[in-house]
Amino acid sequence: MKSMDTFKDRTKLYQERINAFMRAVLNRNYPQSSKLVNALSYSLMSGGKRVRPLLSYATAEALGLELSQADYVATSIEMIHAYSLIHDDLPAMDDDDFRRGKPTCHVEFDDATAILAGDALQAMAFEILTHIDAEPKIIVQLIRMLSLSCGVLGMAGGQSLDLESEGKQLDKLSMDNIHQLKTGALISASVEMMGLLCPKCTDETRLALKQYAYDFGMAFQIIDDVLDVIGDEATIGKPIGSDESNNKSTYPAIMGLDASKNAAICHSESAVSLLSNLPGDSSYLQYLAEYLISRKS
């Protein structure tokens, strides 16, 4: 395992890379500013950890792919993620006023503009995939996987179940299902879409990627729930306790804090155990999985 400083430097490098690439896409395709472009840019470029792009770059490394092949995948997924946050924050859903320490899109602009900004980002996410230098059949497979990950069988379906569950006491199996759709599906796409771009990927390798992404997604969501209880509001960039105030079931509420932390550790360790099946340098994927259980935001 390489030094922690090496991975922190790589994280910063990849965050700067995806930010620069997304900014270039916006400047190239939408040089004339408008209220809508300003709103979608405000949300897309508002910072954040860029976890999903980091996963795409890390998977490219682990499969021996060029990072340039990950740029478009990472951007498409981050656009979907940004659109989901814009809509998630709206009064009709979670009704949040702050995201990453800044006013949410509908607060900074207005509800209608926020809705349209989310709609536009979703469309842009699929358009960007058509620019990948790959065979048409591969691009179709990428578009299909992204569609499934953010639709009824993925993120949107999970968000719907999450809203329906407010005020109800769920069991762990129901919680796992909601979060594997709401959060995990897009995380899985960040990893598995890179597998589609790897011509030498075996079925065993693709299965390892799928399981790694599942365990990563579960650990990520469990820790997210934990931070909503014990996190620092200034560090997280949004009010803590929002899940409780919205009457949502959480892992700490069902399992307790200690059991939730232990479950996250188990998922992290399971993810790391799968990396020996990958052909390239998987050390950064290992770092990301281990970082999850110590993150503060």
JOZI-V711494 format. One record per backbone hydrogen bond with DSSP energy under -1.0 kcal/mol. CO is the residue of the C=O (numbers start at 1). NH is the residue of the N-H. E is the energy in kcal/mol with one decimal. If there is no record, write none. Layout:
BEGIN
CO/NH/E
CO/NH/E
END
This chain:
BEGIN
3/7/-1.4
4/8/-2.3
5/9/-2.4
6/10/-2.0
7/11/-2.5
8/12/-2.2
9/13/-2.3
10/14/-2.6
11/15/-2.5
12/16/-2.5
13/17/-2.0
14/18/-2.6
15/19/-2.1
16/20/-2.3
17/21/-2.4
18/22/-2.6
19/23/-2.3
20/24/-2.2
21/25/-2.1
22/26/-2.4
23/27/-2.6
24/28/-2.5
25/29/-2.4
26/30/-2.5
34/38/-2.9
35/39/-2.0
36/40/-2.5
37/41/-2.5
38/42/-2.2
39/43/-1.7
40/44/-2.7
41/45/-2.7
43/46/-1.1
50/54/-2.3
51/55/-2.1
52/56/-2.0
53/57/-2.7
54/58/-2.7
55/59/-2.4
56/60/-2.1
57/61/-2.1
58/62/-2.1
59/63/-1.5
60/65/-2.9
61/64/-1.0
61/281/-1.1
62/280/-3.4
66/69/-1.4
67/70/-1.3
67/71/-1.1
70/74/-3.2
71/75/-2.2
72/76/-2.4
73/77/-2.2
74/78/-2.2
75/79/-2.2
76/80/-1.8
77/81/-2.6
78/82/-2.6
79/83/-2.3
80/84/-2.3
81/85/-1.9
82/86/-2.2
83/87/-2.1
84/88/-2.6
85/89/-2.0
88/94/-2.6
89/96/-1.2
90/93/-2.0
90/95/-2.4
97/104/-2.0
99/102/-1.7
102/99/-3.0
104/108/-2.7
105/109/-2.5
110/114/-2.4
111/115/-2.4
112/116/-2.2
113/117/-2.5
114/118/-2.2
115/119/-2.3
116/120/-2.8
117/121/-2.3
118/122/-2.0
119/123/-1.9
120/124/-2.6
121/125/-1.8
122/126/-1.0
123/127/-1.8
124/128/-2.3
127/130/-1.1
128/131/-1.4
129/132/-1.4
132/134/-1.8
135/138/-1.0
135/139/-1.9
136/140/-2.4
137/141/-1.7
138/142/-2.4
139/143/-2.6
140/144/-2.5
141/145/-2.4
142/146/-2.5
143/147/-2.4
144/148/-2.5
145/149/-2.0
146/150/-1.3
149/155/-2.4
151/154/-1.8
151/157/-2.0
154/158/-2.4
155/159/-2.6
156/160/-2.2
157/161/-2.2
158/162/-2.2
159/163/-2.2
160/164/-2.3
161/165/-1.3
163/166/-1.1
165/168/-2.5
171/175/-2.1
172/176/-3.0
173/177/-2.0
174/178/-2.3
175/179/-2.5
176/180/-2.2
177/181/-1.4
178/182/-3.3
179/183/-1.9
179/184/-2.9
183/187/-1.4
184/188/-3.0
185/189/-2.0
186/190/-1.7
187/191/-1.0
188/192/-3.4
189/193/-2.2
191/195/-1.0
192/196/-1.4
195/198/-1.1
198/201/-1.5
202/206/-2.4
203/207/-2.1
204/208/-2.0
205/209/-2.4
206/210/-2.3
207/211/-2.4
208/212/-2.6
209/213/-2.5
210/214/-1.9
211/215/-2.5
212/216/-2.8
213/217/-2.7
214/218/-2.2
215/219/-2.5
216/220/-2.7
217/221/-2.2
218/222/-2.4
219/223/-2.3
220/224/-1.9
221/225/-2.2
222/226/-2.1
223/227/-2.9
224/228/-1.4
226/229/-1.3
226/230/-2.5
227/231/-2.3
228/241/-1.9
232/236/-2.7
233/237/-2.4
237/101/-3.1
241/245/-2.2
242/246/-1.6
243/248/-2.8
244/247/-1.7
247/167/-4.0
250/254/-1.9
251/255/-3.7
252/256/-1.6
256/260/-1.9
257/261/-2.5
258/262/-2.3
259/263/-2.2
260/264/-2.2
261/265/-2.0
262/266/-2.2
263/267/-2.2
264/268/-2.4
265/269/-2.7
266/270/-2.3
267/271/-2.3
268/272/-2.2
269/273/-2.0
271/274/-1.1
272/275/-1.5
274/277/-1.5
275/278/-1.8
282/286/-2.0
283/287/-2.1
284/288/-2.4
285/289/-2.0
286/290/-2.2
287/291/-2.6
288/292/-1.4
291/294/-2.0
END
